[in-house]
Amino acid sequence: MGKIRIIGDSTCDMPPEMRKELDVGFMPLPVNLGDEPKKDMEDVFPQDLYDYTERTGKLCTTSAPNSLDYVEFWGNIRKEDPDCDILHFHISSEMTSTDAVAEIAAQEFERVWSIDTYSVSVGVALLIYHACKMRDAGMSAQEIFDAIEKMKSRVRVGFVVATMDYLVKGGRCTKFVGAGANLLHLRPSIDLINGQLVAGKRYRGNRQHASTQLAQDIMSGDVVDPEIVFVANTLGDEEANQWMTEEIQRIHPEIKKVVCSMPGCSVSVHCGPGTIGIAYLRKEA
């Protein structure tokens, strides 16, 4: 059995130090800073997006890679390790064409598994984390793929947005609704349901209140796998990471580890600075 290479693209939002520790590969996706094509988390970072929007009033854009990008990326891995198996994790196919493009490219290879996670951001990171545990336990690539396919329906993901401005600029809500929400200090939550992001509750109050209320609403009463919970924070500020970690462990003291991550451009460009997200695994019934 050859080495199993586990890959996430730049929508997976696993912290770089964790990717290094777990030996997870990383494929940057295209991000356009105005007319300039960039590679996510390689030559463009979230603060660059926020600065651009502040300066121009416009959003940056993202695009899916093409099949040749995957052929080249996987081909380089196979040059380094011809006998390896490759498991590549993608953002939900309900949101972009990334997985469909990867599926086409995978036909050019043997022993490449393209995984539609039906998730996004730290939800993808959560599945990659568990895949690494399976790899390290000696499971084969096919066994890991089959287990992840069963596991992904148990992933719970929710976000709360700090400002409506990015949703308005991105055409995801009207200027009137956005202005009213900002005026009333309403912060919308976004839930991941069947691979799609849908509008949830609207919370009133500051960022801390809204984010901790999100944690209470989605985690209280749920049967949570205590192994690990991921928090996404598009500002990456330690203060928010601390009060989210404390709130999660207050709700479920049995949780062993809370990992806070700053999402890359592919996620941050759509929700803007100050967004907080949570991803965890429900226990098997």
C-alpha positions as CSV (number, residue, x, y, z in Angstrom):
1,M,0.0,0.0,0.0
2,G,1.4,3.4,-1.0
3,K,1.3,6.6,1.0
4,I,-2.1,8.3,1.2
5,R,-2.0,12.0,0.3
6,I,-4.9,14.0,1.8
7,I,-5.5,17.4,0.0
8,G,-7.7,20.3,0.8
9,D,-8.2,23.3,-1.4
10,S,-8.3,26.9,0.0
11,T,-11.9,26.6,1.0
12,C,-11.1,24.1,3.7
13,D,-9.9,26.7,6.2
14,M,-7.8,24.4,8.3
15,P,-5.1,26.4,10.1
16,P,-1.7,26.2,8.3
17,E,0.0,24.8,11.4
18,M,-2.5,22.0,11.7
19,R,-2.1,21.2,8.0
20,K,1.6,20.9,8.6
21,E,1.1,18.7,11.7
22,L,-1.3,16.4,9.9
23,D,0.6,16.4,6.6
24,V,-2.4,17.8,4.6
25,G,-1.7,19.2,1.1
26,F,-3.1,22.5,0.0
27,M,-4.3,23.7,-3.4
28,P,-4.9,27.5,-3.6
29,L,-7.9,28.5,-5.6
30,P,-8.2,31.6,-7.9
31,V,-9.1,34.9,-6.4
32,N,-9.4,38.1,-8.5
33,L,-8.3,41.4,-6.8
34,G,-10.1,43.6,-9.3
35,D,-8.6,42.6,-12.6
36,E,-5.6,41.0,-11.0
37,P,-5.7,37.1,-10.8
38,K,-4.2,35.9,-7.5
39,K,-3.9,32.6,-5.7
40,D,-5.7,32.3,-2.4
41,M,-3.5,32.4,0.7
42,E,-0.4,32.4,-1.5
43,D,-0.2,35.9,-2.9
44,V,-3.5,37.3,-1.6
45,F,-4.9,37.3,1.9
46,P,-8.2,38.3,3.5
47,Q,-7.0,41.7,4.7
48,D,-6.1,42.5,1.1
49,L,-9.7,41.8,0.1
50,Y,-11.1,44.0,2.9
51,D,-8.7,46.8,2.0
52,Y,-9.7,46.6,-1.7
53,T,-13.4,46.7,-0.8
54,E,-12.8,49.7,1.5
55,R,-10.8,51.5,-1.1
56,T,-13.0,50.8,-4.2
57,G,-16.5,49.9,-2.8
58,K,-16.3,46.7,-4.9
59,L,-16.0,43.1,-3.9
60,C,-13.2,40.8,-5.1
61,T,-14.3,37.7,-6.9
62,T,-13.5,34.0,-6.9
63,S,-13.6,31.4,-9.6
64,A,-13.2,27.7,-9.9
65,P,-10.0,26.1,-11.2
66,N,-10.2,24.3,-14.5
67,S,-9.6,20.6,-15.0
68,L,-6.1,21.2,-16.3
69,D,-5.2,22.9,-12.9
70,Y,-6.1,19.6,-11.2
71,V,-4.3,17.5,-13.7
72,E,-1.2,19.6,-13.2
73,F,-1.5,19.6,-9.4
74,W,-2.1,15.9,-9.0
75,G,0.5,15.1,-11.7
76,N,3.2,17.0,-9.6
77,I,2.2,15.0,-6.6
78,R,2.6,11.7,-8.5
79,K,6.0,12.8,-9.8
80,E,7.1,13.1,-6.2
81,D,5.4,9.9,-5.1
82,P,4.2,7.7,-8.0
83,D,2.6,5.0,-5.7
84,C,0.5,7.4,-3.6
85,D,-3.2,7.4,-3.3
86,I,-4.8,10.9,-3.4
87,L,-7.9,12.0,-1.5
88,H,-8.9,15.6,-2.5
89,F,-11.6,17.4,-0.4
90,H,-13.7,20.1,-2.1
91,I,-16.3,22.7,-1.1
92,S,-20.0,21.6,-1.6
93,S,-21.0,21.0,-5.2
94,E,-24.2,22.9,-4.4
95,M,-22.1,26.1,-4.1
96,T,-19.6,26.0,-7.0
97,S,-18.5,23.9,-9.9
98,T,-15.1,23.0,-8.3
99,D,-16.1,19.4,-7.5
100,A,-17.5,18.8,-11.0
101,V,-14.3,20.1,-12.6
102,A,-12.2,17.9,-10.3
103,E,-14.3,14.8,-11.1
104,I,-13.5,15.4,-14.8
105,A,-9.8,15.7,-14.1
106,A,-9.8,12.6,-11.8
107,Q,-10.7,10.5,-14.8
108,E,-7.1,11.0,-16.1
109,F,-5.7,9.2,-13.0
110,E,-6.0,6.0,-11.1
111,R,-6.4,6.0,-7.3
112,V,-7.6,9.6,-7.0
113,W,-10.7,10.1,-5.0
114,S,-12.4,13.5,-5.4
115,I,-14.6,14.1,-2.4
116,D,-17.6,16.4,-2.5
117,T,-17.9,17.3,1.2
118,Y,-21.3,19.0,0.9
119,S,-19.7,21.5,3.3
120,V,-17.6,24.7,3.4
121,S,-14.8,26.3,5.4
122,V,-14.2,24.7,8.8
123,G,-16.8,22.0,7.9
124,V,-14.4,20.8,5.3
125,A,-11.5,21.1,7.8
126,L,-13.4,18.9,10.2
127,L,-13.8,16.1,7.6
128,I,-10.1,16.4,6.6
129,Y,-9.1,16.1,10.3
130,H,-11.1,12.8,10.7
131,A,-9.7,11.5,7.4
132,C,-6.2,12.1,8.7
133,K,-7.1,10.1,11.9
134,M,-8.3,7.2,9.7
135,R,-5.2,7.3,7.6
136,D,-2.9,7.3,10.6
137,A,-5.0,4.3,12.0
138,G,-4.0,2.3,8.9
139,M,-7.2,2.5,6.8
140,S,-6.9,2.3,3.1
141,A,-7.9,5.3,0.8
142,Q,-11.1,3.5,-0.3
143,E,-12.0,2.8,3.3
144,I,-11.4,6.4,4.2
145,F,-13.5,7.6,1.3
146,D,-16.4,5.3,2.2
147,A,-16.3,6.4,5.9
148,I,-16.2,10.1,4.9
149,E,-19.2,9.6,2.6
150,K,-21.2,8.3,5.6
151,M,-19.8,10.9,8.0
152,K,-20.5,14.1,6.0
153,S,-24.2,14.1,6.8
154,R,-23.3,14.4,10.5
155,V,-21.4,17.7,10.0
156,R,-23.1,20.7,11.5
157,V,-22.0,24.2,10.3
158,G,-23.4,27.6,11.2
159,F,-22.1,31.2,10.7
160,V,-23.1,34.6,11.9
161,V,-22.2,37.7,9.8
162,A,-20.9,40.9,11.4
163,T,-22.0,43.2,8.7
164,M,-24.5,43.0,5.9
165,D,-22.3,45.1,3.5
166,Y,-20.7,42.1,1.8
167,L,-24.0,40.3,1.3
168,V,-25.4,43.4,-0.2
169,K,-22.5,44.0,-2.6
170,G,-22.5,40.4,-3.5
171,G,-26.2,40.5,-4.5
172,R,-27.3,38.1,-1.7
173,C,-29.7,40.7,-0.2
174,T,-31.1,44.1,-1.2
175,K,-29.6,47.4,-0.1
176,F,-32.9,48.2,1.7
177,V,-32.7,45.0,3.8
178,G,-29.0,45.4,4.4
179,A,-29.4,49.0,5.5
180,G,-32.2,48.2,7.9
181,A,-30.3,45.3,9.4
182,N,-27.2,47.4,10.0
183,L,-29.3,50.2,11.5
184,L,-31.0,47.8,13.9
185,H,-27.7,46.0,14.7
186,L,-29.2,42.8,13.3
187,R,-26.6,40.1,12.4
188,P,-27.9,37.3,10.2
189,S,-26.9,33.7,10.7
190,I,-26.3,31.3,7.9
191,D,-26.9,27.5,8.2
192,L,-25.5,24.7,6.0
193,I,-28.4,22.5,5.0
194,N,-28.1,19.8,2.3
195,G,-24.9,21.3,1.0
196,Q,-26.4,24.8,0.6
197,L,-26.0,27.9,2.7
198,V,-29.4,29.2,3.8
199,A,-30.5,32.2,5.9
200,G,-31.1,31.4,9.5
201,K,-32.0,33.6,12.5
202,R,-31.1,37.3,12.9
203,Y,-29.4,38.2,16.1
204,R,-29.6,41.6,17.7
205,G,-26.6,43.1,19.6
206,N,-22.8,43.1,19.3
207,R,-20.6,40.6,17.6
208,Q,-19.9,38.7,20.8
209,H,-23.5,38.4,21.8
210,A,-24.6,37.2,18.3
211,S,-21.8,34.7,18.0
212,T,-22.2,33.1,21.4
213,Q,-26.0,33.0,20.8
214,L,-25.4,31.1,17.6
215,A,-23.3,28.6,19.5
216,Q,-26.1,28.2,22.1
217,D,-28.8,27.8,19.4
218,I,-27.1,25.2,17.3
219,M,-25.2,23.2,20.0
220,S,-27.5,23.2,23.0
221,G,-29.4,20.0,23.0
222,D,-27.4,18.5,20.2
223,V,-25.4,15.3,20.7
224,V,-21.9,16.5,19.8
225,D,-18.9,14.3,19.1
226,P,-16.4,15.6,21.8
227,E,-13.2,15.0,19.8
228,I,-12.9,18.4,18.2
229,V,-14.9,21.6,17.3
230,F,-13.7,24.1,14.7
231,V,-14.3,27.9,14.9
232,A,-13.9,30.1,11.8
233,N,-13.1,33.8,12.5
234,T,-12.6,36.0,9.4
235,L,-10.8,38.7,11.5
236,G,-8.7,36.2,13.4
237,D,-8.7,38.3,16.6
238,E,-7.7,36.4,19.7
239,E,-10.4,38.0,21.8
240,A,-13.2,36.5,19.7
241,N,-11.4,33.2,19.6
242,Q,-11.2,33.1,23.3
243,W,-14.9,33.9,24.1
244,M,-16.1,31.5,21.4
245,T,-13.9,28.7,22.9
246,E,-15.1,29.5,26.4
247,E,-18.8,29.5,25.3
248,I,-18.5,26.2,23.3
249,Q,-16.8,24.5,26.3
250,R,-19.4,26.0,28.7
251,I,-22.2,24.5,26.6
252,H,-20.4,21.1,26.1
253,P,-17.7,20.7,28.8
254,E,-16.8,17.3,27.4
255,I,-15.3,18.7,24.2
256,K,-11.6,18.0,24.1
257,K,-10.4,20.5,21.6
258,V,-11.5,23.7,20.0
259,V,-9.5,24.8,17.0
260,C,-9.8,28.4,15.8
261,S,-9.0,29.2,12.2
262,M,-8.9,32.4,10.1
263,P,-10.7,31.5,6.7
264,G,-8.9,32.2,3.5
265,C,-10.0,34.6,0.7
266,S,-12.4,32.1,-1.0
267,V,-14.7,32.2,2.1
268,S,-13.9,35.7,3.5
269,V,-14.7,37.5,0.2
270,H,-18.4,36.4,0.5
271,C,-19.1,37.1,4.2
272,G,-16.7,39.9,5.1
273,P,-14.7,40.7,8.2
274,G,-16.0,39.7,11.6
275,T,-17.9,36.6,10.6
276,I,-17.8,33.7,13.1
277,G,-18.5,30.1,12.2
278,I,-18.7,26.8,14.0
279,A,-18.3,23.3,12.7
280,Y,-18.7,20.1,14.7
281,L,-19.6,16.4,14.2
282,R,-22.8,15.0,15.6
283,K,-22.4,11.6,17.3
284,E,-23.6,8.6,15.4
285,A,-27.1,7.6,16.2
